[in-house]
Amino acid sequence: KLLKDEGNSIATESLSTLEPILFFVHANEEATKRCVKFSSEEELPRNLMNIFIKLIDTLGYGYVATAIEMGVIQLTNHTWPSTAKNISVMLQSFELRFFEFVRQVNYIAIVIEEHFQSVLLPYLEDFATISSQCIAIKGALFGHLEDKICVGLQLSKKILLEIISRYLSREQKKGDYKLKEDKEDLKELDRPTMACQQVIKFLNRQVDKISLCLDGGNLTQFLQEFGCQLQEVLLNHLKNCTVSAGIGGMKVKKDMNEYRDFAKKYLAPKKVEE
């Protein structure tokens, strides 16, 4: 009952604090101890499973899954600035909180797994059926959370790419690739355009954040997919640019080399064209 009441009151809070998570687990551990003390030998396995189900339902589905759903809704309802100035500001300071959600969910999954292994499983080793049911219940929760996370990551990727696309379409100057062969323009060949520099800074910040919050296969898959789709965004952007013959093309190549070097280092090395 205590778990249920607390769950109703905090289900809509962010995952940024560990206090309610640790509360759920501690309460479940105490309930398990009382169950072991007061249950008969015949009733113990099923009572333990029911207590574990309460943790899964309240912490897993009621708290964590609800928080992820709220995060997905925020991503779905994301609004865009109406002016070029605001797009530029967004590029410089934008952060998606959903990646933090993913990191917290991974931590919670570890906590639940450790709780199951150390607190519950020792009492169920001789009850294979109940033990298997608990493992299946736990696995179903983890699969459910993973599905919701995948939806949020796809939306996050879409938003990041859209920011880059909107920024380049508004901030890439018409004359950036329309150069003349004079001294001033020749000096510009040594460095990428300002728009390219800003996008690279944005990408570095985002990849640093993503790398802190995702791990393993999730990180690899996200970065590879992001790298491939980023290439599409950049190529579509170039199709709308006016490029002068000669040094204009060289300037385009300079920008593309910057993007390529970044992608080879952080995103999808095997998929980046030379």
Backbone bond lengths (Angstrom), bond angles and torsions (degrees), N, CA, C in turn:
res aa  C-N    CA-C-N  psi(-1)  N-CA   C-N-CA  omega(-1)  CA-C   N-CA-C  phi
1 K - - - 1.463 - - 1.523 111.18 -
2 L 1.310 116.43 -42.80 1.463 119.80 179.46 1.514 111.29 -59.64
3 L 1.325 117.45 -44.25 1.458 121.21 177.75 1.509 111.03 -60.28
4 K 1.314 116.82 -42.04 1.462 121.05 -177.94 1.517 111.15 -64.70
5 D 1.336 116.78 -46.15 1.465 120.42 -179.19 1.513 111.63 -63.54
6 E 1.318 117.45 -45.29 1.454 120.92 179.81 1.516 111.06 -65.10
7 G 1.319 116.35 -38.69 1.457 120.03 -179.80 1.504 112.24 -61.10
8 N 1.326 117.47 -40.02 1.457 120.86 179.98 1.516 111.36 -64.80
9 S 1.319 117.80 -32.24 1.455 120.39 -174.70 1.514 113.48 -82.98
10 I 1.341 118.51 -21.92 1.464 119.00 -174.09 1.520 112.96 -121.97
11 A 1.331 117.46 7.79 1.466 119.20 -174.05 1.514 112.63 -62.45
12 T 1.343 116.99 -25.14 1.461 119.56 -175.96 1.527 112.66 -95.09
13 E 1.331 118.92 4.14 1.461 120.70 178.97 1.524 111.01 -77.90
14 S 1.312 115.78 163.50 1.462 120.80 177.39 1.517 110.82 -69.54
15 L 1.319 116.13 160.72 1.460 121.06 175.59 1.523 111.84 -84.40
16 S 1.316 116.92 9.86 1.463 119.90 -173.82 1.520 113.03 -71.51
17 T 1.329 118.82 -19.23 1.453 121.06 -179.78 1.520 110.42 -108.96
18 L 1.320 116.29 141.06 1.460 121.34 -178.46 1.518 112.29 -91.00
19 E 1.322 118.02 -9.90 1.462 121.14 -174.23 1.531 113.37 -56.94
20 P 1.342 118.94 -51.59 1.473 117.29 -179.78 1.521 113.03 -65.84
21 I 1.325 116.67 -31.68 1.468 120.35 179.59 1.531 109.81 -65.24
22 L 1.313 116.38 -47.70 1.457 120.46 179.57 1.521 110.97 -66.83
23 F 1.337 116.43 -32.10 1.466 119.92 176.38 1.523 110.79 -62.45
24 F 1.331 116.61 -47.72 1.456 120.37 179.69 1.532 111.05 -56.21
25 V 1.317 115.67 -48.47 1.457 120.57 -175.31 1.528 110.54 -66.91
26 H 1.337 116.53 -42.60 1.464 120.07 179.68 1.523 110.60 -63.59
27 A 1.335 117.34 -43.48 1.458 121.03 178.98 1.519 110.96 -62.14
28 N 1.343 116.26 -38.97 1.452 119.79 179.20 1.519 111.14 -67.86
29 E 1.318 116.06 -37.31 1.465 120.20 178.10 1.524 110.93 -64.45
30 E 1.353 116.59 -42.78 1.457 120.40 178.28 1.521 110.82 -65.24
31 A 1.335 116.71 -39.44 1.460 119.94 177.58 1.523 111.22 -63.54
32 T 1.328 116.01 -37.21 1.463 120.36 177.73 1.523 111.03 -63.24
33 K 1.316 116.86 -42.21 1.467 120.73 178.79 1.525 111.09 -62.49
34 R 1.332 116.24 -42.88 1.471 119.13 179.20 1.521 110.62 -65.79
35 C 1.332 114.88 -37.98 1.462 120.08 179.14 1.526 110.81 -61.84
36 V 1.312 116.61 -45.01 1.464 121.38 179.53 1.532 110.44 -62.88
37 K 1.311 116.41 -36.46 1.467 121.06 -176.74 1.517 112.50 -73.21
38 F 1.344 116.49 -38.46 1.461 118.94 -170.21 1.534 114.66 -108.07
39 S 1.325 118.89 -10.13 1.465 120.50 -179.04 1.518 110.83 -83.92
40 S 1.304 114.05 148.99 1.457 118.79 172.84 1.521 109.04 -73.93
41 E 1.335 115.80 164.85 1.454 119.48 -178.63 1.521 111.61 -60.98
42 E 1.315 117.09 -36.37 1.463 121.26 -179.26 1.523 111.75 -72.38
43 E 1.306 117.04 -37.32 1.468 121.83 -176.10 1.522 112.89 -82.67
44 L 1.323 117.58 -21.60 1.466 121.18 -171.38 1.530 114.43 -55.26
45 P 1.331 120.55 -52.10 1.477 119.38 -175.78 1.531 113.24 -57.01
46 R 1.333 116.79 -47.11 1.464 118.75 -177.90 1.519 111.64 -71.14
47 N 1.315 117.78 -34.88 1.467 119.98 176.26 1.525 110.97 -63.28
48 L 1.335 115.97 -41.29 1.462 119.64 177.84 1.522 111.00 -63.13
49 M 1.320 116.60 -41.10 1.461 119.79 178.63 1.519 110.73 -63.29
50 N 1.320 117.30 -40.90 1.469 120.43 179.59 1.523 111.86 -63.79
51 I 1.328 116.16 -37.17 1.464 119.90 177.26 1.531 110.38 -67.04
52 F 1.322 116.38 -41.19 1.466 120.34 178.15 1.530 110.39 -65.48
53 I 1.322 117.18 -39.79 1.467 120.71 177.15 1.522 110.22 -60.22
54 K 1.325 117.27 -37.17 1.461 120.93 177.82 1.533 111.01 -61.11
55 L 1.333 115.87 -41.00 1.470 119.31 176.87 1.523 110.63 -64.40
56 I 1.315 116.95 -45.25 1.462 121.38 -179.68 1.522 110.74 -61.14
57 D 1.340 115.89 -45.58 1.464 119.77 -177.46 1.521 112.07 -67.41
58 T 1.323 116.31 -42.63 1.467 119.81 -172.85 1.526 112.49 -82.42
59 L 1.330 115.76 -53.18 1.459 118.96 179.42 1.525 111.20 -74.32
60 G 1.342 116.01 -47.50 1.463 119.46 -174.54 1.508 113.98 -71.30
61 Y 1.329 116.18 -62.17 1.465 120.21 -175.22 1.531 112.23 -82.84
62 G 1.344 116.49 -43.31 1.459 119.14 -174.85 1.511 114.11 -73.50
63 Y 1.339 117.29 -35.19 1.462 120.55 -175.23 1.526 112.55 -103.73
64 V 1.326 116.37 -58.52 1.468 119.82 -173.95 1.532 111.42 -69.99
65 A 1.322 117.14 -51.35 1.470 119.85 -178.61 1.518 110.99 -60.95
66 T 1.341 117.02 -37.78 1.469 120.36 178.25 1.518 111.00 -63.67
67 A 1.334 116.95 -42.50 1.467 120.50 179.25 1.532 110.99 -63.60
68 I 1.339 116.84 -41.47 1.465 119.90 178.33 1.526 110.41 -63.89
69 E 1.332 116.92 -42.12 1.465 120.71 178.70 1.519 110.88 -59.45
70 M 1.329 116.67 -41.40 1.463 120.38 177.46 1.520 110.89 -63.40
71 G 1.341 116.01 -39.88 1.460 119.60 177.29 1.515 111.92 -63.64
72 V 1.329 117.24 -40.27 1.467 121.47 178.11 1.529 110.31 -64.47
73 I 1.329 116.66 -40.53 1.471 120.41 178.57 1.526 110.24 -62.02
74 Q 1.322 116.73 -42.18 1.474 119.89 177.73 1.525 111.22 -61.06
75 L 1.318 116.91 -40.86 1.467 120.26 177.81 1.525 110.97 -65.62
76 T 1.313 116.05 -41.68 1.469 120.70 -179.26 1.521 111.02 -63.48
77 N 1.326 116.78 -36.30 1.466 121.80 -177.09 1.527 112.75 -94.22
78 H 1.309 116.95 16.61 1.469 120.40 -178.74 1.525 110.97 -58.49
79 T 1.331 115.81 133.36 1.467 121.55 179.88 1.522 109.94 -108.96
80 W 1.335 115.21 153.57 1.453 121.05 -175.84 1.526 111.38 -112.02
81 P 1.346 117.48 142.06 1.463 120.86 175.05 1.526 110.86 -60.50
82 S 1.304 115.47 150.14 1.460 119.92 -176.27 1.521 113.63 -93.00
83 T 1.332 117.82 -10.59 1.463 120.40 -177.09 1.517 110.99 -120.09
84 A 1.325 114.63 156.86 1.460 120.59 179.27 1.527 110.95 -63.45
85 K 1.335 117.02 -35.80 1.462 120.47 -179.51 1.525 110.03 -61.82
86 N 1.323 117.07 -43.31 1.457 120.04 -179.06 1.524 111.82 -68.54
87 I 1.316 116.85 -33.40 1.459 120.40 175.94 1.528 109.75 -63.78
88 S 1.326 116.04 -40.48 1.457 120.73 179.08 1.523 110.86 -64.30
89 V 1.331 116.97 -42.03 1.469 121.53 177.40 1.521 110.16 -63.56
90 M 1.325 116.67 -41.83 1.458 121.22 179.06 1.528 110.95 -60.09
91 L 1.313 116.39 -41.73 1.463 119.79 -179.18 1.521 111.03 -61.94
92 Q 1.322 116.72 -34.24 1.458 120.96 -175.78 1.526 113.50 -81.05
93 S 1.341 117.94 -24.58 1.463 119.23 -171.95 1.525 114.57 -128.58
94 F 1.319 117.83 -0.88 1.461 120.56 -171.11 1.525 112.25 -69.68
95 E 1.345 116.07 136.47 1.458 122.31 173.17 1.524 108.69 -141.54
96 L 1.310 115.95 140.45 1.452 121.50 175.74 1.524 109.27 -98.47
97 R 1.329 117.06 124.29 1.459 120.89 179.84 1.522 112.00 -74.38
98 F 1.316 117.18 -15.98 1.458 118.82 -174.87 1.521 112.08 -61.65
99 F 1.318 117.20 -31.79 1.461 119.52 178.51 1.528 111.30 -62.68
100 E 1.342 116.72 -35.01 1.460 120.66 175.15 1.519 110.43 -65.49
101 F 1.334 116.29 -37.93 1.459 120.08 176.25 1.524 110.11 -56.68
102 V 1.315 116.16 -44.43 1.462 120.67 -177.74 1.523 110.09 -62.00
103 R 1.312 116.45 -43.41 1.465 119.47 179.54 1.521 111.18 -61.81
104 Q 1.337 116.70 -41.96 1.451 120.00 179.42 1.525 111.94 -67.04
105 V 1.325 116.66 -38.08 1.463 119.89 178.36 1.529 110.19 -63.58
106 N 1.318 117.14 -41.00 1.468 120.33 176.92 1.533 110.75 -60.76
107 Y 1.313 115.53 -40.57 1.468 119.48 178.68 1.532 110.57 -65.18
108 I 1.330 116.50 -44.18 1.466 120.51 -179.52 1.523 110.94 -62.44
109 A 1.320 116.75 -39.84 1.468 120.24 177.75 1.527 110.81 -60.83
110 I 1.329 116.52 -40.02 1.464 120.68 177.96 1.528 110.46 -65.10
111 V 1.346 116.39 -42.48 1.467 120.80 179.69 1.521 110.60 -62.19
112 I 1.330 116.99 -44.60 1.462 120.57 179.46 1.527 110.57 -63.84
113 E 1.316 116.69 -42.38 1.456 120.73 180.00 1.531 111.06 -63.49
114 E 1.328 116.80 -44.65 1.462 120.31 179.36 1.524 110.99 -65.74
115 H 1.323 116.38 -38.81 1.467 120.63 176.87 1.528 110.73 -61.31
116 F 1.307 116.29 -44.73 1.465 120.71 179.46 1.525 111.29 -63.07
117 Q 1.321 115.78 -45.58 1.458 120.30 -176.00 1.529 112.17 -67.95
118 S 1.315 117.32 -41.28 1.469 120.49 -172.42 1.523 114.12 -92.34
119 V 1.339 117.74 -30.57 1.468 120.71 -174.03 1.524 112.27 -100.97
120 L 1.310 116.98 -44.62 1.470 121.00 -171.90 1.529 113.11 -93.50
121 L 1.317 116.13 -49.03 1.463 120.60 -170.77 1.539 113.83 -58.85
122 P 1.342 120.16 -37.06 1.473 118.49 179.33 1.525 113.99 -55.63
123 Y 1.340 116.75 -29.32 1.462 120.00 179.88 1.530 112.66 -86.09
124 L 1.330 116.68 -9.31 1.461 120.23 -175.21 1.519 113.08 -112.47
125 E 1.318 117.57 4.76 1.463 120.29 -175.96 1.526 112.66 -60.21
126 D 1.318 116.38 -29.16 1.470 120.12 -179.18 1.525 112.35 -94.24
127 F 1.344 116.46 6.06 1.467 120.15 -178.37 1.533 108.16 -126.62
128 A 1.315 115.23 80.49 1.463 121.91 -171.12 1.522 112.44 -60.25
129 T 1.333 117.04 -39.57 1.473 119.95 -177.25 1.515 111.33 -64.90
130 I 1.321 116.52 -49.06 1.471 120.86 179.46 1.521 110.46 -64.20
131 S 1.321 116.19 -42.15 1.463 120.47 179.37 1.527 110.68 -60.52
132 S 1.314 117.33 -44.20 1.470 121.53 179.39 1.524 111.03 -64.32
133 Q 1.336 116.55 -37.90 1.469 120.03 178.78 1.529 110.75 -64.76
134 C 1.321 116.43 -40.96 1.477 120.03 178.59 1.527 110.76 -64.44
135 I 1.322 116.73 -41.77 1.465 120.78 179.03 1.524 110.17 -63.17
136 A 1.335 116.76 -40.24 1.465 120.57 178.78 1.521 111.38 -66.42
137 I 1.325 117.08 -40.32 1.468 121.70 178.41 1.526 110.56 -62.93
138 K 1.331 114.36 -43.61 1.477 119.61 177.72 1.523 110.71 -63.87
139 G 1.315 116.88 -44.38 1.461 120.67 179.24 1.513 112.84 -62.93
140 A 1.334 116.93 -36.63 1.465 120.60 178.41 1.527 110.75 -64.00
141 L 1.332 116.31 -40.33 1.467 119.59 176.98 1.514 110.80 -63.04
142 F 1.324 117.19 -48.64 1.460 120.27 -178.37 1.527 110.88 -60.66
143 G 1.336 117.17 -39.37 1.460 120.07 177.32 1.510 111.89 -65.35
144 H 1.326 116.48 -39.39 1.472 121.67 178.40 1.525 111.03 -62.90
145 L 1.318 116.70 -44.74 1.465 120.76 179.20 1.528 111.00 -66.34
146 E 1.321 116.57 -39.65 1.461 121.11 179.43 1.525 110.86 -61.70
147 D 1.326 116.81 -41.32 1.471 120.58 178.46 1.522 111.21 -61.36
148 K 1.329 116.50 -43.38 1.460 120.27 -179.87 1.529 111.25 -68.04
149 I 1.320 116.10 -37.88 1.462 120.34 177.64 1.523 110.38 -62.86
150 C 1.323 116.90 -42.01 1.472 120.45 179.93 1.517 111.48 -59.69
151 V 1.337 116.70 -40.28 1.469 120.58 177.31 1.525 109.92 -61.70
152 G 1.332 116.17 -46.31 1.459 120.27 -179.76 1.511 113.03 -64.65
153 L 1.325 117.58 -37.74 1.467 120.56 179.38 1.523 111.20 -67.92
154 Q 1.319 117.55 -37.76 1.464 120.37 176.95 1.524 110.76 -63.92
155 L 1.321 116.79 -42.04 1.467 120.42 177.51 1.522 110.83 -66.44
156 S 1.330 117.04 -39.46 1.467 120.82 178.98 1.520 110.68 -62.11
157 K 1.307 116.05 -44.36 1.465 121.09 178.88 1.520 110.63 -61.24
158 K 1.313 116.06 -42.43 1.464 120.93 179.82 1.527 111.18 -62.13
159 I 1.328 116.97 -40.87 1.464 121.24 -179.29 1.533 110.66 -67.18
160 L 1.323 117.28 -44.56 1.464 120.58 -179.95 1.527 111.09 -60.81
161 L 1.315 116.48 -43.37 1.467 120.10 179.46 1.517 111.36 -67.46
162 E 1.324 116.23 -36.17 1.467 119.66 179.76 1.520 110.84 -67.63
163 I 1.331 117.38 -36.60 1.463 120.72 176.34 1.524 110.00 -60.20
164 I 1.315 116.96 -46.38 1.466 121.21 179.90 1.520 110.41 -62.31
165 S 1.318 116.45 -45.61 1.463 120.70 -179.22 1.523 111.44 -61.02
166 R 1.334 116.42 -46.42 1.469 120.27 -179.26 1.533 110.80 -66.40
167 Y 1.325 115.91 -39.92 1.466 118.15 -179.72 1.524 111.18 -63.51
168 L 1.316 117.18 -47.58 1.461 120.47 -178.70 1.519 111.67 -63.59
169 S 1.314 117.76 -38.95 1.463 120.27 -178.37 1.524 111.93 -67.13
170 R 1.340 116.53 -24.84 1.467 120.01 -177.22 1.528 113.38 -103.57
171 E 1.338 116.23 -27.01 1.456 119.13 -173.05 1.533 114.53 -108.59
172 Q 1.319 117.80 -15.07 1.470 119.64 175.29 1.523 107.95 -72.87
173 K 1.324 117.71 113.61 1.449 121.48 -174.77 1.523 111.66 -69.21
174 K 1.309 115.41 146.86 1.465 120.22 -177.46 1.522 111.81 -60.61
175 G 1.331 116.22 -29.60 1.464 119.30 -177.60 1.510 114.59 -91.43
176 D 1.342 117.52 2.16 1.461 120.02 -176.23 1.527 112.68 -59.07
177 Y 1.326 116.59 -37.98 1.468 121.00 -178.31 1.525 112.41 -113.31
178 K 1.320 115.77 8.69 1.463 120.55 179.39 1.526 107.91 -110.86
179 L 1.322 115.48 75.89 1.463 121.67 -170.76 1.530 111.97 -105.54
180 K 1.307 113.00 157.00 1.460 120.34 175.41 1.527 108.87 -109.53
181 E 1.298 115.17 157.37 1.463 119.03 -177.74 1.523 110.27 -87.30
182 D 1.343 114.73 66.12 1.464 120.01 173.73 1.521 108.05 -120.48
183 K 1.325 115.40 176.86 1.458 119.65 -173.46 1.520 112.76 -62.39
184 E 1.345 116.57 -40.76 1.459 119.24 -177.44 1.524 112.05 -64.60
185 D 1.319 115.87 -46.41 1.461 119.04 -179.25 1.522 111.96 -69.76
186 L 1.329 116.68 -33.52 1.458 119.43 178.99 1.526 111.56 -64.28
187 K 1.327 116.23 -32.25 1.462 120.24 177.35 1.527 111.17 -63.86
188 E 1.336 116.47 -30.73 1.461 121.00 -176.61 1.520 113.14 -72.04
189 L 1.306 118.12 -13.82 1.457 121.00 -176.17 1.526 112.46 -70.15
190 D 1.331 117.02 -19.05 1.466 119.94 -176.99 1.524 113.27 -77.94
191 R 1.314 118.09 -12.06 1.468 119.72 -178.36 1.524 110.64 -138.54
192 P 1.329 117.14 153.37 1.469 120.09 178.91 1.522 110.91 -70.18
193 T 1.307 116.28 166.15 1.459 120.24 178.26 1.523 109.99 -65.43
194 M 1.331 116.14 160.16 1.459 120.89 -179.93 1.524 110.92 -61.70
195 A 1.328 116.78 -38.67 1.467 119.86 178.84 1.518 110.61 -61.51
196 C 1.302 116.77 -43.16 1.464 121.07 178.14 1.521 110.90 -62.67
197 Q 1.323 117.59 -43.46 1.462 120.90 179.88 1.524 111.61 -60.33
198 Q 1.326 116.09 -41.67 1.466 120.38 -179.26 1.523 111.60 -68.02
199 V 1.319 116.82 -38.83 1.465 120.50 178.15 1.533 110.16 -65.06
200 I 1.324 117.34 -41.17 1.461 120.72 178.78 1.532 110.49 -62.58
201 K 1.324 117.53 -41.39 1.470 120.70 177.04 1.525 110.50 -61.60
202 F 1.324 115.64 -43.55 1.462 120.88 178.18 1.529 110.54 -60.48
203 L 1.313 116.57 -45.73 1.457 121.22 -179.46 1.524 111.40 -62.94
204 N 1.312 117.05 -40.82 1.468 120.33 179.33 1.527 110.99 -61.30
205 R 1.333 116.55 -44.54 1.462 119.97 179.16 1.524 111.09 -62.39
206 Q 1.319 115.55 -44.54 1.464 118.77 -177.01 1.522 111.51 -67.07
207 V 1.307 117.72 -43.26 1.463 120.79 -178.84 1.530 110.55 -66.27
208 D 1.324 117.38 -37.71 1.468 120.10 176.40 1.534 110.26 -59.91
209 K 1.328 115.61 -44.66 1.460 120.96 179.80 1.522 110.95 -64.79
210 I 1.317 116.15 -47.54 1.463 121.23 -178.58 1.521 110.80 -61.15
211 S 1.319 116.83 -41.02 1.467 121.04 -178.19 1.528 112.05 -66.71
212 L 1.323 117.27 -26.54 1.455 121.10 176.37 1.523 111.85 -75.95
213 C 1.328 116.50 -29.86 1.462 120.86 -170.91 1.526 114.20 -100.27
214 L 1.321 117.26 -27.42 1.460 120.30 178.57 1.520 109.03 -107.23
215 D 1.315 116.07 159.88 1.453 118.85 176.61 1.522 109.88 -151.22
216 G 1.326 115.20 168.82 1.452 120.54 175.60 1.512 113.90 58.39
217 G 1.337 114.86 -138.04 1.460 120.97 -177.41 1.513 113.58 -64.74
218 N 1.339 116.79 -33.85 1.467 119.47 178.83 1.527 110.96 -60.98
219 L 1.326 116.62 -44.08 1.460 120.84 -179.28 1.524 110.52 -65.96
220 T 1.326 117.19 -48.09 1.460 120.99 -178.25 1.526 111.29 -60.30
221 Q 1.328 116.06 -47.59 1.463 119.69 -178.16 1.516 111.58 -65.04
222 F 1.338 116.38 -42.98 1.469 119.47 -179.13 1.523 110.92 -61.55
223 L 1.332 117.50 -48.04 1.463 120.82 -176.91 1.524 111.65 -66.89
224 Q 1.316 117.50 -37.20 1.459 119.71 179.50 1.528 111.14 -67.51
225 E 1.320 116.41 -44.62 1.461 119.89 177.91 1.525 110.73 -65.24
226 F 1.313 116.09 -41.24 1.467 120.28 178.85 1.521 110.38 -62.64
227 G 1.335 117.24 -41.95 1.459 120.78 179.59 1.512 112.43 -62.37
228 C 1.319 117.10 -43.71 1.466 120.55 -180.00 1.522 111.36 -65.46
229 Q 1.321 116.91 -42.31 1.466 120.20 -179.68 1.523 111.90 -73.13
230 L 1.320 116.84 -30.52 1.465 120.00 174.00 1.518 110.11 -62.49
231 Q 1.321 117.02 -41.01 1.459 120.16 178.04 1.529 111.05 -58.82
232 E 1.325 117.01 -40.19 1.462 121.01 177.67 1.520 111.23 -63.82
233 V 1.330 116.61 -42.28 1.469 120.60 178.69 1.519 110.57 -60.62
234 L 1.324 117.27 -44.50 1.465 121.29 -178.32 1.528 111.62 -67.11
235 L 1.316 117.01 -40.70 1.463 119.99 179.07 1.530 110.90 -66.52
236 N 1.313 117.42 -40.49 1.467 120.32 177.20 1.526 110.91 -64.64
237 H 1.331 115.56 -36.67 1.466 119.15 176.97 1.532 111.26 -63.92
238 L 1.315 117.31 -43.14 1.466 121.30 -178.99 1.525 112.09 -63.55
239 K 1.317 117.12 -31.20 1.459 120.30 179.68 1.525 111.95 -63.08
240 N 1.329 116.68 -23.75 1.459 121.07 -178.94 1.528 112.76 -97.48
241 C 1.331 116.66 4.44 1.466 120.65 -179.52 1.528 110.64 -98.71
242 T 1.323 115.12 146.58 1.461 121.20 174.11 1.521 108.60 -92.18
243 V 1.322 115.85 121.95 1.466 120.83 -176.35 1.527 109.19 -119.09
244 S 1.320 115.52 123.52 1.459 119.53 178.32 1.527 110.24 -79.04
245 A 1.301 115.91 155.55 1.464 120.47 178.42 1.527 109.42 -66.80
246 G 1.298 116.36 155.16 1.462 119.84 176.39 1.513 112.08 80.03
247 I 1.324 115.85 -116.08 1.461 119.30 -172.39 1.537 112.03 -71.81
248 G 1.313 118.21 -20.09 1.466 119.34 173.70 1.513 110.74 -61.75
249 G 1.323 115.55 -44.89 1.459 120.02 176.63 1.513 112.09 -65.49
250 M 1.317 117.05 -33.83 1.461 120.94 177.73 1.537 110.52 -66.48
251 K 1.324 115.70 -35.78 1.465 119.66 178.25 1.527 110.23 -67.65
252 V 1.312 117.52 -40.99 1.463 121.43 175.76 1.532 109.58 -59.11
253 K 1.314 115.58 -44.20 1.463 120.03 -179.41 1.521 110.95 -62.17
254 K 1.330 117.21 -37.04 1.462 120.88 178.41 1.524 110.71 -61.63
255 D 1.338 116.14 -46.52 1.461 119.62 177.58 1.526 111.36 -62.54
256 M 1.314 115.47 -45.60 1.460 119.13 -178.10 1.527 112.10 -63.78
257 N 1.322 115.97 -33.91 1.463 119.62 176.77 1.527 111.04 -65.62
258 E 1.336 116.13 -36.75 1.459 120.17 177.73 1.531 110.46 -64.19
259 Y 1.325 115.78 -47.17 1.466 119.76 178.55 1.531 110.94 -63.09
260 R 1.328 115.43 -42.06 1.455 119.94 -178.45 1.529 111.22 -63.82
261 D 1.328 116.79 -44.06 1.459 120.57 -179.89 1.528 110.85 -61.70
262 F 1.322 115.24 -41.16 1.467 118.68 177.41 1.522 110.87 -62.85
263 A 1.331 116.13 -46.27 1.463 120.55 -177.90 1.525 111.37 -63.97
264 K 1.320 117.13 -41.26 1.466 120.39 179.87 1.521 111.26 -62.95
265 K 1.317 117.15 -32.24 1.459 121.25 -176.91 1.521 112.52 -81.83
266 Y 1.340 117.01 -38.30 1.463 119.46 -169.40 1.531 115.42 -117.45
267 L 1.318 117.92 -27.11 1.460 118.53 -167.79 1.517 113.43 -105.25
268 A 1.338 117.03 -88.70 1.460 119.64 -173.71 1.509 110.44 -130.59
269 P 1.329 118.05 76.89 1.456 121.13 -174.51 1.537 114.19 -53.21
270 K 1.319 117.09 -38.46 1.450 119.93 -175.57 1.525 113.05 -74.77
271 K 1.349 114.68 -14.53 1.452 118.05 -175.36 1.528 112.99 -107.46
272 V 1.323 116.45 -3.71 1.456 119.85 -177.05 1.527 109.25 -82.25
273 E 1.309 115.74 125.88 1.466 119.78 -179.33 1.500 110.31 -76.85
274 E 1.312 115.27 141.12 1.458 119.92 177.28 1.533 110.01 -75.43
